[in-house]
Amino acid sequence: MLGQAAIVSADSNPSASRVFVYEVAGLRQNDENDKNSYQFRQSSNVFIKVPYNRMNEEMRRITRMGGTIVSIQPLTAE
């Protein structure tokens, strides 16, 4: 079996279904988020759902937009 790659489906990966909710404060309109189709209000907190495999990428994006992550909570089905 030398040289064969293991094929893993998304269903067998437990982190594929994990989602977290970021509470973000201080987002402001700038060049980075001018590409979005909606405006940000600087005065309120925003809640963003983030899949587990994109957490680091989303943290960097929030920082570039001038936001501060207030809390990170797992999204649980209740």
C-alpha positions in Angstrom: 0.0 0.0 0.0 3.0 2.3 -0.4 2.1 5.5 -2.2 -1.6 5.3 -1.7 -3.4 8.2 -0.1 -6.1 7.7 2.5 -9.4 9.1 1.4 -11.4 10.6 4.2 -14.9 11.9 3.6 -16.3 15.0 5.3 -18.8 12.8 7.1 -16.1 10.9 8.9 -14.4 14.1 10.1 -16.0 15.2 13.4 -14.7 18.8 13.1 -16.6 19.2 9.8 -19.9 19.7 11.6 -18.6 22.0 14.4 -19.7 25.6 14.2 -18.8 28.5 16.5 -20.4 31.9 17.0 -18.1 34.9 17.3 -19.4 38.0 19.1 -17.5 40.9 17.5 -17.4 44.5 18.6 -16.1 47.6 16.9 -16.5 46.6 13.2 -16.2 49.7 11.1 -16.6 50.4 7.4 -13.2 50.3 5.6 -11.6 49.2 2.3 -11.7 45.5 3.4 -15.4 45.4 4.0 -16.4 47.9 1.3 -16.5 44.8 -0.9 -19.5 43.5 1.1 -23.0 44.2 0.0 -24.1 45.6 3.4 -23.0 48.3 5.7 -21.6 47.8 9.2 -22.7 49.8 12.3 -19.7 50.6 14.4 -21.8 50.9 17.6 -23.2 47.4 18.0 -21.9 43.9 18.4 -22.2 41.5 15.5 -22.6 37.7 15.7 -20.9 35.6 13.0 -21.3 31.9 12.6 -17.9 30.3 11.7 -17.2 26.6 10.8 -14.4 25.0 12.7 -12.1 24.7 9.7 -12.3 28.5 9.0 -11.8 29.9 12.5 -8.2 31.2 12.0 -9.0 32.8 8.7 -12.1 34.5 10.1 -10.1 35.8 13.1 -7.6 37.5 10.7 -10.5 38.9 8.6 -12.2 40.4 11.6 -8.9 42.0 12.8 -8.3 43.5 9.3 -11.8 45.0 9.5 -11.0 46.7 12.8 -13.1 44.4 15.0 -12.5 42.8 18.3 -13.7 39.3 19.2 -15.6 39.6 22.5 -16.5 35.9 22.8 -16.4 32.6 21.0 -19.1 30.0 21.8 -19.9 26.7 20.2 -23.2 26.6 18.3 -25.2 23.7 19.8 -28.4 22.3 18.5 -31.0 22.5 21.2 
